[in-house]
Amino acid sequence: MRMAARLLGLALLASSTWTGAADANEIWRRNSGQWTVKLVQTPGQRAWCSWDTRFPSSGRTVSFMLNNTGLHLFLAAPNMRLDRLRGQQAMIRVGQVNYPVTFGFGDFNARTNLGGAAGPIASDPTEMRNFVVAFAGASTASIRFATGVAWDFGLRGTAASLPHMAACTAEMRQRNGGGGVDLDPTRGAPSPRSLDPTVPQGAPQPAPRGLPKQ
């Protein structure tokens, strides 16, 4: 399981926007407000759909990435030791519904000061679809970490991006030989001290080097 989690994390890192390697694996993208839908595929590997948003002032990226076998949360941020999230549980709160996530992968690159973490949200196709549809229609959503930190999502563009997610999963299923989630919609700025989920709420936290305070 640990090896599988690490392989998953490496696959997500390879296809995320902050590594700079996304263009080599990106097949297409569609932008809707604060959210972007991308179809990505590393040669010889399964295709993935990535639904992500970026916080411009802090450089944080939050992605929901899915293929035939599961839906995963992926986080990336400069100057945050997100590798410390490995083994911890967080809660994605969509409206009044909580979705637990346990981080099976975490990484920090000391040379670039970039941290990343990933964990599964759901593996059942119905649960995957229900989460995406609920998130697209939500008026509030956030990630609440074990340390007490919360990241609130900007949701502008989520509803408009749902058809793009449906198109992405349809092509993903075709590329991966079928199976998995079907998202056809015809069926059916926080304080700087509250950003880093690896630091308990209220603990002293230096400003990120080289980045403006949010």
C-alpha positions as CSV (number, residue, x, y, z in Angstrom):
1,M,0.0,0.0,0.0
2,R,2.8,2.4,0.8
3,M,4.5,1.8,-2.6
4,A,1.1,2.2,-4.3
5,A,0.5,5.5,-2.5
6,R,4.0,6.8,-3.5
7,L,3.5,5.8,-7.1
8,L,0.2,7.6,-7.1
9,G,1.8,10.7,-5.6
10,L,4.6,10.6,-8.2
11,A,2.1,10.3,-11.0
12,L,0.1,13.3,-9.7
13,L,3.3,15.3,-9.2
14,A,4.3,14.5,-12.8
15,S,1.0,15.8,-14.2
16,S,0.4,18.8,-11.9
17,T,0.9,22.4,-13.0
18,W,3.5,23.4,-10.5
19,T,6.2,21.0,-11.7
20,G,6.5,22.6,-15.1
21,A,6.1,19.1,-16.7
22,A,2.4,19.3,-17.4
23,D,2.7,20.4,-21.0
24,A,4.5,17.1,-22.0
25,N,1.5,15.1,-20.6
26,E,-1.4,17.4,-21.2
27,I,-3.8,16.4,-24.0
28,W,-6.2,19.3,-23.6
29,R,-7.6,21.8,-21.1
30,R,-10.7,23.9,-20.5
31,N,-10.8,26.9,-18.2
32,S,-13.9,28.0,-16.3
33,G,-13.6,30.9,-13.9
34,Q,-11.2,29.9,-11.1
35,W,-11.1,26.2,-12.2
36,T,-9.4,24.3,-15.0
37,V,-10.2,20.8,-16.4
38,K,-7.3,18.9,-18.0
39,L,-7.0,15.6,-19.6
40,V,-3.4,14.2,-19.0
41,Q,-1.7,11.0,-19.8
42,T,1.9,9.9,-19.2
43,P,3.1,7.6,-22.0
44,G,2.4,4.0,-21.1
45,Q,0.1,5.0,-18.1
46,R,-3.6,5.5,-17.6
47,A,-5.2,8.8,-18.6
48,W,-6.3,11.1,-15.8
49,C,-8.8,14.0,-15.5
50,S,-7.5,16.9,-13.4
51,W,-9.9,19.5,-12.0
52,D,-7.9,22.2,-10.3
53,T,-7.6,25.7,-9.0
54,R,-4.6,27.9,-8.1
55,F,-4.3,30.6,-5.4
56,P,-2.3,33.2,-7.3
57,S,-1.0,35.2,-4.3
58,S,0.4,32.1,-2.5
59,G,1.1,29.7,-5.3
60,R,-1.0,26.9,-3.7
61,T,-2.6,24.4,-6.1
62,V,-5.6,22.2,-5.2
63,S,-6.5,19.4,-7.6
64,F,-9.2,16.7,-7.8
65,M,-7.7,14.0,-10.0
66,L,-9.5,10.9,-11.1
67,N,-9.2,8.0,-13.4
68,N,-11.0,4.6,-13.7
69,T,-9.9,3.5,-10.3
70,G,-10.4,6.5,-8.0
71,L,-10.8,10.1,-7.2
72,H,-7.9,11.8,-5.3
73,L,-7.1,15.1,-3.7
74,F,-3.7,16.6,-4.6
75,L,-2.2,19.6,-2.9
76,A,0.9,21.6,-3.9
77,A,2.4,24.7,-2.3
78,P,5.7,26.6,-2.1
79,N,7.4,26.9,1.2
80,M,5.0,24.4,3.0
81,R,6.2,21.1,4.3
82,L,3.2,19.2,3.0
83,D,5.2,15.9,3.3
84,R,4.3,16.2,7.0
85,L,0.7,15.5,6.1
86,R,1.5,11.9,5.2
87,G,-0.7,9.6,7.5
88,Q,-2.9,12.5,8.6
89,Q,-6.6,12.8,7.9
90,A,-8.3,15.9,6.5
91,M,-11.9,16.7,5.8
92,I,-13.2,18.2,2.6
93,R,-16.4,20.0,3.5
94,V,-18.8,20.6,0.6
95,G,-21.8,22.6,1.9
96,Q,-22.8,20.6,5.0
97,V,-21.3,17.3,3.9
98,N,-17.9,16.0,5.0
99,Y,-15.6,13.8,2.9
100,P,-12.6,12.3,4.8
101,V,-9.2,12.1,3.1
102,T,-6.1,10.3,4.5
103,F,-2.9,11.5,3.0
104,G,-0.9,8.4,1.7
105,F,1.7,10.5,0.0
106,G,3.7,13.6,0.9
107,D,6.8,15.1,-0.6
108,F,9.0,18.2,-0.1
109,N,11.7,19.3,-2.5
110,A,14.3,21.3,-0.4
111,R,16.0,22.6,-3.5
112,T,12.8,24.3,-4.8
113,N,10.9,24.6,-1.5
114,L,7.9,22.9,-3.1
115,G,5.7,20.6,-1.0
116,G,3.0,18.2,-2.2
117,A,0.5,15.7,-0.7
118,A,-2.1,13.4,-2.0
119,G,-4.9,11.2,-0.7
120,P,-7.9,9.2,-1.9
121,I,-11.4,10.6,-1.7
122,A,-13.4,7.7,-3.3
123,S,-13.0,4.6,-5.4
124,D,-16.6,3.7,-6.1
125,P,-17.8,5.3,-9.5
126,T,-21.1,6.4,-8.0
127,E,-19.4,8.1,-5.0
128,M,-16.9,9.7,-7.3
129,R,-19.7,11.2,-9.5
130,N,-21.7,12.3,-6.5
131,F,-18.7,14.2,-5.1
132,V,-17.9,16.0,-8.3
133,V,-21.5,16.9,-9.0
134,A,-22.0,18.1,-5.4
135,F,-18.8,20.2,-5.5
136,A,-19.8,21.8,-8.8
137,G,-23.1,22.9,-7.3
138,A,-21.8,23.9,-3.9
139,S,-22.0,27.5,-2.5
140,T,-19.2,26.8,0.1
141,A,-16.4,24.3,0.3
142,S,-13.1,24.0,2.2
143,I,-10.4,21.6,3.3
144,R,-10.0,21.2,7.1
145,F,-6.7,19.8,8.2
146,A,-5.9,17.9,11.4
147,T,-3.8,20.9,12.7
148,G,-7.0,23.1,12.7
149,V,-6.0,24.9,9.5
150,A,-8.7,25.4,6.8
151,W,-8.3,26.3,3.2
152,D,-11.5,27.8,1.7
153,F,-12.2,27.2,-2.0
154,G,-13.1,29.9,-4.5
155,L,-16.0,28.3,-6.4
156,R,-16.4,30.6,-9.4
157,G,-16.6,28.5,-12.5
158,T,-17.2,25.1,-10.9
159,A,-20.7,24.7,-12.3
160,A,-19.7,25.8,-15.8
161,S,-16.8,23.3,-15.7
162,L,-19.0,20.3,-15.0
163,P,-19.6,19.7,-18.8
164,H,-15.9,19.9,-19.3
165,M,-15.4,17.2,-16.6
166,A,-18.0,15.0,-18.3
167,A,-16.1,15.4,-21.7
168,C,-12.8,14.6,-20.0
169,T,-14.0,11.5,-18.2
170,A,-15.7,10.2,-21.4
171,E,-12.4,10.5,-23.3
172,M,-10.5,9.2,-20.3
173,R,-12.7,6.1,-20.2
174,Q,-12.1,5.6,-23.9
175,R,-8.3,5.9,-23.6
176,N,-8.3,3.5,-20.6
177,G,-10.5,0.8,-22.1
178,G,-13.7,1.7,-20.4
179,G,-14.9,1.4,-16.8
180,G,-14.9,3.9,-14.0
181,V,-16.9,7.1,-13.4
182,D,-19.4,8.5,-15.8
183,L,-20.0,12.2,-15.2
184,D,-22.5,12.9,-18.0
185,P,-24.4,15.8,-16.4
186,T,-27.6,14.9,-18.3
187,R,-27.9,11.9,-16.0
188,G,-28.8,12.8,-13.1
189,A,-8.9,34.9,1.1
190,P,-7.9,33.6,4.4
191,S,-5.4,35.1,6.9
192,P,-1.7,34.3,6.2
193,R,-1.5,32.5,9.5
194,S,-4.2,30.1,8.6
195,L,-2.6,28.8,5.3
196,D,-0.1,26.2,6.2
197,P,-1.8,22.9,7.2
198,T,1.4,21.5,8.8
199,V,1.5,24.2,11.5
200,P,-1.1,24.1,14.3
201,Q,-3.6,27.0,14.3
202,G,-2.2,30.0,16.2
203,A,1.5,28.8,16.1
204,P,4.1,31.4,14.9
205,Q,4.6,31.1,11.1
206,P,7.2,33.0,9.1
207,A,6.2,34.6,5.9
208,P,7.2,32.6,2.8
209,R,10.4,33.8,1.3
210,G,10.2,35.6,-2.0
211,L,6.4,35.6,-2.0
212,P,4.0,38.4,-1.0
213,K,1.8,37.8,2.0
214,Q,-1.7,36.8,1.2
